[in-house]
Amino acid sequence: MAGFIPFPRELELPVALADLIIEAAVEMTRQSRKAYRIRHRPHRGATLRPGRETPLWNELRAQLRPYLVKYGDQANLGRLLALPRQRINAFVTGGGEMPDAERTLQLLAWLMAVRRVNGRLEAFPGGKRDMSRNT
């Protein structure tokens, strides 16, 4: 291939992050009818609450859940984010809370890191994880 340009290694993480965001956006558009039935419009600048109005957050939660099944997984993630396990549980399984923007980006980066296998990203269609492996 004469026109092949090698992909810079330092761009792998930003590209992987963009792929994850695109994957969530695609899932959101598949469910757009359900996701965008907003009963009332929140006031401009009002805080978003998890639910129908936050389809990207709902998709991120769905992507995180398979990685936080084993005993201690939530506690380990909480240590990385400097949060108690109970807050991680409230974000991921409780559904009534969302983290701030910085921690949401940290969650995305963590998700990409745990998906990384043998130097490349592992793809899980629909967020499904092979539960037969102990990783």
For each residue, the residues with C-beta under 8 A, 3 or more apart:
1: 4
2:
3:
4: 1
5:
6:
7: 11 12
8: 11
9: 12
10: 13
11: 7 8 14 15
12: 7 9 15 16
13: 10 16 17 109 112
14: 11 17 18
15: 11 12 18 19
16: 12 13 19 20 112 121
17: 13 14 20 21 108 109 112
18: 14 15 21 22
19: 15 16 22 23 121
20: 16 17 23 24 63 108 111 112
21: 17 18 24 25 56 108
22: 18 19 25 26
23: 19 20 26 27 59
24: 20 21 27 28 56 59 60 63
25: 21 22 28 29 56
26: 22 23 29 30
27: 23 24 30 31 55 59
28: 24 25 31 32 35 55 56 59
29: 25 26 32
30: 26 27
31: 27 28 34 35 55
32: 28 29 35 36
33: 36 37
34: 31 37 52
35: 28 31 32 52 55 58
36: 32 33 52 55
37: 33 34 52
38: 41 52 53
39:
40:
41: 38
42: 46 48 53
43: 46
44:
45:
46: 42 43
47:
48: 42 53 54 98
49: 53 54 96 98
50: 54 57 58 95 96 97 98
51: 54
52: 34 35 36 37 38 55
53: 38 42 48 49
54: 48 49 50 51 57 58 98
55: 27 28 31 35 36 52 58 59
56: 21 24 25 28 59 60
57: 50 54 60 61 98 104
58: 35 50 54 55 61 62
59: 23 24 27 28 55 56 62 63 127
60: 24 56 57 63 64 104 107 108 111
61: 57 58 64 65 91 92 95
62: 58 59 65 127
63: 20 24 59 60 66 111 127
64: 60 61 67 68 92 107 111
65: 61 62 68 69 92 93 127
66: 63 69 124 127 128 129 131
67: 64 73 111 114 129
68: 64 65 73 74 77 88 92 93
69: 65 66 73 131
70: 73
71:
72: 75 76
73: 67 68 69 70 76 77
74: 68 77 78 85 88 89 92
75: 72 78 79 85 88
76: 72 73 79 80
77: 68 73 74 80 81 88 110
78: 74 75 81 82 83 84 85 87 88
79: 75 76 82
80: 76 77 106 110
81: 77 78 88 99 103 106 107 110
82: 78 79
83: 78 87 88 99 103
84: 78 87 88
85: 74 75 78 88 89
86: 89 90
87: 78 83 84 90 91 97 99
88: 68 74 75 77 78 81 83 84 85 91 92
89: 74 85 86 92 93 94
90: 86 87 93 94 96 97
91: 61 87 88 94 97 98 99 107
92: 61 64 65 68 74 88 89
93: 65 68 89 90
94: 89 90 91 97
95: 50 61
96: 49 50 90
97: 50 87 90 91 94
98: 48 49 50 54 57 91 104
99: 81 83 87 91 103 104 107
100: 103 104
101: 104 105
102: 105 106
103: 81 83 99 100 106 107
104: 57 60 98 99 100 101 107 108
105: 101 102 108 109
106: 80 81 102 103 109 110
107: 60 64 81 91 99 103 104 110 111
108: 17 20 21 60 104 105 111 112
109: 13 17 105 106 112 113
110: 77 80 81 106 107 113 114
111: 20 60 63 64 67 107 108 114 115
112: 13 16 17 20 108 109 115 116 121
113: 109 110 116
114: 67 110 111 135
115: 111 112 121 122 123 124
116: 112 113 119 120 121 122
117: 120 121 122
118:
119: 116
120: 116 117
121: 16 19 112 115 116 117
122: 115 116 117
123: 115
124: 66 115 127 128 129 130
125: 128
126:
127: 59 62 63 65 66 124
128: 66 124 125
129: 66 67 124
130: 124 133
131: 66 69
132:
133: 130
134:
135: 114
